[in-house]
Amino acid sequence: MPRAFTPFLHAAYTDAPPPRRQFLPREYLLTLLAGAAERFPLLAAPDLPWALAERVHDPAYLARWQRGEVTRQEERALGFAWHPAVVQRGLASCGATLSATWDALSTGLGLNLGGGTHHAYANHAEGFSFLNDVAIAAQHVLDAGLVRKVLILDLDVHQGNGTASIFADEARVFTLSVHAEHNYPFRKETSTLDVALPDGTEDAEYLAVLSETVLPAVQEFRPDLLFYLAGADVLAGDQLGRLALSLEGLRARDERVYNWAARTHTPLVSLMAGGYHRDPATLVQARLATLDAALGAFAAAPDAV
């Protein structure tokens, strides 16, 4: 029997207005949630406990963000002004990622309709990210002894600099980032494996890198858990991207990753990560196609990993 998977979301995703014009407008976000609900039951995840965030982030840094003691320079680095909704959105995103991680470990696939805040460092915020949801979830399952090795496959158009920095000295975590070479962040960190692509990279070149470099590295590491940042900002027409994938290329990318995980019985946590397309309807179409690719790969897989 096909398994039922539950994407996690939180009311904070829809209760507050988008903090930047590049974010998906509310009416399109509601369209996305309606489309997702046609495919899966949706479940609100609990907020992340602050104590779990402190396993990755500096406690003094977190305390200042809780109290709103944030400088203008820090707000500029984040990309928008501090507001209680920013803190709430961060806790919601991290809670959803952690809940999706439990799903992945128990059923093989966990889904968060947000997440992927990979620019957050241990002690400072950058690029729309003040809490690093994947780093927090990965550290927690490692601390709990639930897995021995974690691979973070970051296919957002921007390098996961915060994640690379946090796990720079952690041999149990393999950070793999495929990103636009000349895009933000302009000061890159060193991931376990970085693949920098030239501006305008299209489907064929991107998928060749995935097949010839990325998936072999994943296979060689043999992770017990895979976090997949399925960024849609690699699409041609994205406001903050510099690559040129088509919707068909994006779907092929997702299918290859999900099919590999399902075939090798590797638990996978899927995060939506970045997406800022000039046409919101195209972004919604891309997001739903990512969910369809996950369902197609995992729905008929064995009940347990």
The 8 nearest C-alpha neighbors of each residue, nearest first, counted from 0:
[[1, 2, 299, 302, 298, 301, 300, 3],
 [2, 0, 298, 299, 3, 300, 302, 297],
 [1, 3, 298, 0, 4, 302, 299, 106],
 [4, 2, 1, 5, 39, 298, 40, 106],
 [5, 3, 2, 39, 6, 108, 109, 40],
 [4, 6, 40, 41, 39, 7, 42, 3],
 [7, 5, 110, 111, 41, 112, 42, 4],
 [6, 8, 111, 42, 95, 43, 44, 41],
 [7, 9, 43, 112, 95, 44, 111, 42],
 [8, 10, 43, 11, 12, 91, 44, 7],
 [9, 11, 12, 13, 14, 8, 43, 91],
 [12, 10, 14, 9, 13, 88, 15, 91],
 [11, 13, 10, 9, 14, 15, 88, 8],
 [12, 14, 11, 10, 15, 25, 16, 28],
 [15, 13, 11, 10, 12, 16, 84, 25],
 [14, 16, 13, 11, 17, 12, 84, 18],
 [17, 15, 18, 14, 25, 13, 24, 12],
 [16, 18, 19, 22, 15, 24, 20, 23],
 [19, 17, 16, 79, 20, 22, 15, 80],
 [20, 18, 21, 17, 22, 79, 78, 16],
 [19, 21, 22, 18, 17, 23, 24, 275],
 [20, 22, 19, 275, 23, 238, 276, 277],
 [23, 21, 20, 19, 17, 275, 24, 18],
 [22, 24, 28, 27, 279, 25, 21, 275],
 [25, 23, 27, 26, 28, 22, 17, 279],
 [24, 26, 28, 27, 29, 23, 13, 16],
 [27, 25, 29, 28, 24, 30, 23, 31],
 [28, 26, 30, 29, 25, 24, 31, 23],
 [29, 27, 25, 31, 30, 26, 23, 24],
 [28, 30, 32, 26, 27, 31, 33, 25],
 [31, 29, 27, 33, 28, 32, 34, 26],
 [30, 32, 28, 34, 29, 33, 283, 35],
 [33, 31, 35, 29, 34, 30, 36, 28],
 [34, 32, 36, 30, 31, 35, 29, 37],
 [35, 33, 31, 37, 32, 36, 30, 38],
 [34, 36, 32, 38, 37, 33, 31, 39],
 [37, 35, 33, 39, 38, 34, 40, 41],
 [36, 38, 34, 35, 39, 33, 40, 32],
 [39, 37, 35, 36, 34, 40, 291, 290],
 [40, 38, 36, 5, 37, 35, 41, 4],
 [39, 41, 5, 36, 42, 38, 6, 4],
 [42, 40, 6, 5, 36, 7, 39, 43],
 [41, 43, 7, 44, 8, 5, 6, 40],
 [44, 42, 9, 8, 7, 45, 41, 10],
 [43, 45, 95, 7, 94, 9, 8, 42],
 [46, 44, 94, 47, 43, 91, 95, 9],
 [47, 45, 94, 91, 90, 48, 44, 93],
 [46, 48, 94, 90, 93, 49, 45, 91],
 [49, 47, 50, 51, 46, 52, 90, 94],
 [48, 50, 52, 51, 47, 53, 90, 61],
 [51, 49, 53, 48, 52, 54, 47, 58],
 [52, 50, 53, 49, 54, 48, 135, 47],
 [51, 53, 49, 54, 50, 55, 56, 135],
 [52, 54, 56, 50, 55, 51, 58, 57],
 [53, 55, 52, 51, 56, 50, 135, 138],
 [56, 54, 53, 52, 135, 121, 57, 134],
 [57, 55, 121, 53, 52, 122, 54, 58],
 [56, 58, 60, 122, 59, 121, 53, 61],
 [59, 57, 61, 60, 53, 62, 56, 52],
 [58, 60, 62, 61, 57, 63, 122, 56],
 [61, 59, 57, 63, 58, 62, 122, 64],
 [60, 62, 58, 64, 59, 63, 65, 57],
 [61, 63, 65, 59, 64, 60, 58, 66],
 [64, 62, 68, 66, 60, 65, 61, 67],
 [65, 63, 67, 61, 66, 62, 68, 69],
 [66, 64, 62, 63, 67, 61, 86, 68],
 [67, 65, 63, 64, 68, 62, 69, 61],
 [66, 68, 64, 69, 65, 63, 81, 82],
 [69, 67, 63, 66, 64, 70, 65, 62],
 [68, 70, 67, 73, 64, 63, 71, 74],
 [71, 69, 73, 72, 74, 68, 75, 67],
 [72, 70, 74, 73, 75, 69, 80, 76],
 [71, 73, 75, 70, 74, 76, 69, 77],
 [74, 72, 76, 70, 71, 75, 77, 69],
 [73, 75, 71, 77, 80, 76, 72, 79],
 [76, 74, 78, 72, 77, 73, 71, 79],
 [75, 77, 125, 73, 74, 78, 72, 126],
 [78, 76, 125, 127, 74, 126, 75, 124],
 [77, 79, 75, 76, 127, 126, 74, 80],
 [80, 78, 74, 77, 75, 18, 81, 19],
 [81, 79, 74, 82, 78, 75, 77, 71],
 [80, 82, 85, 74, 67, 79, 83, 69],
 [81, 83, 85, 84, 80, 86, 67, 87],
 [84, 82, 86, 85, 87, 81, 67, 65],
 [85, 83, 87, 82, 86, 88, 15, 11],
 [86, 84, 88, 82, 83, 87, 89, 81],
 [87, 85, 89, 83, 84, 88, 90, 65],
 [86, 88, 84, 90, 89, 85, 91, 83],
 [87, 89, 91, 85, 86, 11, 90, 84],
 [90, 88, 86, 92, 87, 91, 130, 93],
 [89, 91, 47, 46, 93, 87, 92, 88],
 [92, 90, 46, 88, 94, 89, 93, 9],
 [91, 93, 95, 89, 114, 94, 90, 88],
 [94, 92, 132, 96, 90, 95, 91, 47],
 [95, 93, 47, 46, 91, 97, 96, 92],
 [94, 96, 44, 98, 92, 93, 7, 97],
 [97, 95, 99, 93, 98, 94, 111, 100],
 [96, 98, 100, 94, 136, 99, 95, 93],
 [99, 97, 95, 101, 100, 96, 94, 44],
 [100, 98, 109, 102, 96, 110, 97, 101],
 [101, 99, 97, 103, 98, 102, 109, 268],
 [100, 102, 104, 98, 99, 103, 105, 97],
 [103, 101, 109, 99, 105, 100, 104, 106],
 [104, 102, 108, 109, 107, 100, 266, 106],
 [103, 105, 101, 102, 107, 266, 106, 100],
 [104, 106, 102, 103, 107, 101, 303, 304],
 [107, 105, 103, 303, 102, 108, 104, 302],
 [106, 108, 266, 103, 304, 104, 105, 267],
 [109, 107, 103, 267, 106, 266, 268, 102],
 [108, 110, 99, 103, 268, 102, 100, 269],
 [111, 109, 6, 269, 99, 268, 7, 270],
 [110, 112, 7, 270, 113, 6, 96, 95],
 [111, 113, 8, 271, 7, 6, 110, 270],
 [114, 112, 271, 111, 270, 92, 272, 115],
 [115, 113, 270, 92, 272, 116, 271, 111],
 [114, 116, 272, 117, 270, 228, 132, 133],
 [117, 115, 128, 131, 114, 118, 132, 119],
 [116, 118, 159, 115, 162, 161, 119, 131],
 [117, 119, 161, 125, 160, 128, 126, 159],
 [120, 118, 161, 124, 128, 129, 131, 130],
 [121, 119, 161, 123, 122, 124, 118, 165],
 [120, 122, 56, 57, 55, 123, 165, 119],
 [123, 121, 57, 120, 60, 56, 124, 119],
 [122, 124, 120, 121, 119, 125, 129, 60],
 [125, 123, 129, 119, 77, 128, 120, 76],
 [124, 126, 77, 76, 118, 128, 119, 127],
 [125, 127, 77, 128, 118, 78, 76, 124],
 [126, 128, 77, 78, 125, 129, 116, 79],
 [129, 127, 119, 116, 126, 125, 118, 124],
 [128, 130, 124, 119, 125, 131, 127, 123],
 [131, 129, 119, 128, 132, 89, 116, 124],
 [132, 130, 119, 116, 134, 117, 133, 135],
 [131, 133, 93, 135, 134, 130, 116, 136],
 [134, 132, 136, 135, 131, 137, 115, 96],
 [133, 135, 137, 131, 136, 132, 138, 162],
 [134, 136, 132, 138, 133, 137, 55, 52],
 [137, 135, 139, 133, 97, 138, 134, 132],
 [138, 136, 134, 139, 140, 135, 133, 141],
 [139, 137, 141, 135, 136, 140, 134, 142],
 [138, 140, 142, 136, 141, 137, 143, 135],
 [139, 141, 143, 145, 142, 137, 138, 144],
 [140, 142, 144, 138, 143, 139, 146, 145],
 [143, 141, 139, 144, 140, 138, 145, 137],
 [142, 144, 140, 141, 145, 139, 146, 138],
 [145, 143, 141, 142, 146, 140, 147, 139],
 [146, 144, 140, 143, 141, 147, 142, 104],
 [147, 145, 144, 141, 223, 148, 140, 224],
 [146, 148, 141, 223, 171, 144, 149, 145],
 [149, 147, 171, 222, 223, 146, 172, 224],
 [150, 148, 172, 224, 222, 223, 225, 171],
 [149, 151, 173, 225, 172, 222, 174, 152],
 [150, 152, 226, 174, 225, 175, 153, 173],
 [153, 151, 227, 175, 226, 150, 228, 154],
 [152, 154, 176, 228, 155, 175, 151, 227],
 [155, 153, 177, 228, 229, 230, 176, 156],
 [154, 156, 230, 157, 153, 273, 228, 229],
 [155, 157, 178, 233, 179, 232, 240, 154],
 [158, 156, 178, 155, 183, 179, 159, 182],
 [157, 159, 178, 160, 176, 184, 156, 177],
 [160, 158, 117, 162, 161, 118, 163, 157],
 [159, 161, 163, 188, 162, 158, 118, 187],
 [162, 160, 120, 118, 119, 164, 163, 117],
 [161, 163, 165, 164, 160, 159, 117, 166],
 [164, 162, 190, 160, 166, 161, 165, 167],
 [163, 165, 167, 161, 162, 166, 160, 188],
 [164, 166, 162, 163, 167, 161, 121, 120],
 [167, 165, 169, 163, 168, 164, 162, 172],
 [166, 168, 164, 163, 165, 169, 190, 189],
 [169, 167, 166, 170, 165, 164, 172, 171],
 [170, 168, 166, 171, 172, 167, 173, 165],
 [171, 169, 172, 168, 173, 166, 167, 148],
 [170, 172, 148, 169, 149, 147, 173, 141],
 [173, 171, 149, 170, 150, 169, 148, 174],
 [174, 172, 150, 191, 151, 149, 175, 171],
 [175, 173, 151, 191, 190, 150, 163, 172],
 [176, 174, 192, 152, 193, 153, 191, 151],
 [175, 177, 153, 193, 158, 178, 154, 194],
 [178, 176, 194, 154, 195, 193, 153, 175],
 [179, 177, 156, 157, 195, 158, 196, 180],
 [178, 180, 196, 182, 195, 156, 181, 197],
 [179, 181, 195, 196, 182, 197, 178, 198],
 [182, 180, 179, 183, 185, 198, 197, 241],
 [183, 181, 179, 180, 184, 185, 157, 241],
 [184, 182, 185, 157, 181, 158, 186, 179],
 [183, 185, 186, 187, 182, 158, 157, 160],
 [184, 186, 183, 187, 182, 181, 180, 158],
 [187, 185, 184, 188, 183, 160, 182, 158],
 [186, 188, 184, 185, 160, 189, 158, 183],
 [187, 189, 160, 163, 164, 190, 186, 161],
 [190, 188, 163, 191, 187, 193, 164, 167],
 [191, 189, 163, 192, 174, 193, 175, 188],
 [190, 192, 174, 173, 175, 189, 193, 163],
 [193, 191, 175, 190, 174, 176, 194, 189],
 [192, 194, 176, 190, 175, 177, 195, 191],
 [193, 195, 177, 176, 196, 178, 192, 175],
 [196, 194, 180, 178, 179, 177, 193, 197],
 [195, 197, 179, 180, 178, 194, 198, 200],
 [198, 196, 180, 200, 179, 199, 195, 181],
 [199, 197, 241, 242, 200, 179, 196, 181],
 [198, 200, 242, 243, 241, 201, 197, 235],
 [199, 201, 242, 243, 198, 197, 204, 205],
 [202, 200, 244, 243, 204, 203, 205, 199],
 [203, 201, 248, 244, 205, 204, 206, 245],
 [202, 204, 206, 205, 201, 207, 248, 200],
 [203, 205, 207, 206, 202, 201, 200, 208],
 [206, 204, 202, 208, 207, 203, 201, 209],
 [205, 207, 209, 203, 208, 204, 202, 210],
 [206, 208, 204, 210, 209, 205, 211, 203],
 [209, 207, 211, 205, 212, 206, 210, 204],
 [208, 210, 213, 206, 207, 212, 211, 214],
 [209, 211, 207, 208, 214, 212, 206, 213],
 [210, 212, 208, 209, 207, 213, 215, 214],
 [213, 211, 208, 215, 209, 210, 214, 216],
 [212, 214, 209, 216, 215, 210, 217, 211],
 [213, 215, 217, 216, 210, 209, 218, 212],
 [216, 214, 218, 217, 213, 212, 219, 211],
 [217, 215, 219, 213, 214, 218, 220, 212],
 [218, 216, 214, 220, 215, 219, 221, 213],
 [217, 219, 215, 221, 216, 220, 214, 222],
 [218, 220, 216, 217, 221, 215, 214, 222],
 [219, 221, 217, 218, 222, 216, 173, 150],
 [222, 220, 218, 219, 217, 223, 148, 150],
 [223, 221, 148, 149, 224, 150, 220, 225],
 [222, 224, 148, 146, 149, 265, 147, 221],
 [225, 223, 149, 266, 222, 267, 265, 150],
 [226, 224, 267, 150, 151, 149, 266, 268],
 [225, 227, 268, 151, 267, 152, 269, 150],
 [226, 228, 269, 152, 229, 268, 270, 153],
 [229, 227, 153, 270, 272, 154, 230, 115],
 [230, 228, 271, 154, 227, 270, 272, 155],
 [231, 229, 155, 272, 273, 232, 228, 154],
 [230, 232, 274, 233, 273, 234, 229, 285],
 [231, 233, 274, 234, 230, 240, 273, 237],
 [234, 232, 156, 242, 231, 240, 244, 243],
 [235, 233, 244, 243, 232, 237, 245, 231],
 [243, 234, 236, 244, 237, 242, 245, 233],
 [237, 235, 276, 277, 234, 238, 243, 240],
 [236, 238, 276, 240, 275, 232, 239, 235],
 [239, 237, 275, 276, 240, 277, 236, 21],
 [240, 238, 237, 275, 241, 232, 276, 274],
 [241, 239, 237, 232, 242, 238, 233, 156],
 [240, 242, 198, 199, 179, 243, 182, 239],
 [243, 241, 199, 200, 233, 198, 240, 235],
 [235, 244, 242, 201, 199, 234, 200, 233],
 [245, 243, 234, 201, 202, 235, 248, 233],
 [244, 246, 248, 247, 234, 249, 235, 243],
 [245, 247, 249, 248, 250, 285, 244, 234],
 [248, 246, 250, 245, 249, 251, 244, 202],
 [249, 247, 245, 251, 202, 250, 246, 244],
 [248, 250, 252, 246, 251, 247, 245, 253],
 [249, 251, 247, 253, 248, 252, 254, 246],
 [252, 250, 248, 254, 249, 253, 247, 255],
 [253, 251, 249, 255, 250, 254, 248, 256],
 [254, 252, 250, 256, 255, 251, 257, 292],
 [253, 255, 251, 257, 292, 256, 252, 258],
 [256, 254, 258, 252, 253, 257, 259, 251],
 [255, 257, 259, 253, 254, 258, 260, 252],
 [258, 256, 260, 254, 259, 255, 296, 293],
 [257, 259, 261, 296, 255, 260, 256, 254],
 [258, 260, 262, 256, 257, 261, 255, 263],
 [259, 261, 265, 257, 263, 258, 262, 264],
 [260, 262, 264, 258, 259, 263, 297, 257],
 [261, 263, 259, 260, 264, 258, 265, 300],
 [262, 264, 260, 265, 261, 259, 258, 218],
 [265, 263, 261, 304, 262, 260, 266, 107],
 [264, 266, 260, 263, 224, 267, 223, 261],
 [267, 265, 107, 103, 224, 104, 108, 225],
 [266, 268, 225, 108, 103, 226, 224, 107],
 [269, 267, 109, 226, 100, 103, 110, 108],
 [268, 270, 227, 110, 109, 226, 111, 228],
 [271, 269, 228, 111, 114, 115, 272, 229],
 [270, 272, 229, 113, 230, 112, 228, 114],
 [273, 271, 115, 230, 228, 270, 114, 229],
 [274, 272, 230, 232, 231, 155, 271, 275],
 [273, 275, 232, 231, 276, 230, 282, 272],
 [276, 274, 237, 21, 238, 22, 232, 239],
 [275, 277, 237, 278, 238, 282, 236, 279],
 [276, 278, 237, 238, 236, 279, 275, 21],
 [277, 279, 276, 281, 280, 282, 236, 237],
 [280, 278, 282, 281, 276, 277, 283, 23],
 [281, 279, 283, 282, 278, 284, 27, 276],
 [282, 280, 284, 279, 278, 283, 285, 276],
 [283, 281, 285, 279, 284, 280, 276, 286],
 [282, 284, 280, 286, 285, 281, 31, 287],
 [285, 283, 281, 287, 282, 286, 288, 280],
 [286, 284, 282, 288, 283, 287, 281, 289],
 [287, 285, 283, 289, 288, 284, 282, 290],
 [286, 288, 290, 289, 284, 285, 283, 291],
 [287, 289, 291, 285, 290, 286, 292, 284],
 [290, 288, 292, 286, 287, 291, 253, 285],
 [289, 291, 287, 293, 288, 292, 294, 286],
 [292, 290, 288, 294, 289, 293, 295, 287],
 [291, 293, 289, 295, 254, 290, 294, 288],
 [294, 292, 290, 296, 291, 295, 257, 297],
 [295, 293, 291, 298, 297, 292, 296, 290],
 [294, 296, 292, 293, 297, 298, 291, 299],
 [295, 297, 258, 293, 294, 257, 298, 261],
 [298, 296, 300, 294, 299, 261, 295, 293],
 [297, 299, 1, 294, 2, 300, 295, 296],
 [298, 300, 1, 297, 301, 0, 2, 296],
 [301, 299, 297, 298, 302, 261, 1, 296],
 [302, 300, 303, 299, 304, 297, 1, 2],
 [301, 303, 300, 106, 2, 304, 1, 107],
 [304, 302, 106, 301, 107, 105, 300, 264],
 [303, 264, 107, 106, 266, 265, 302, 301]]
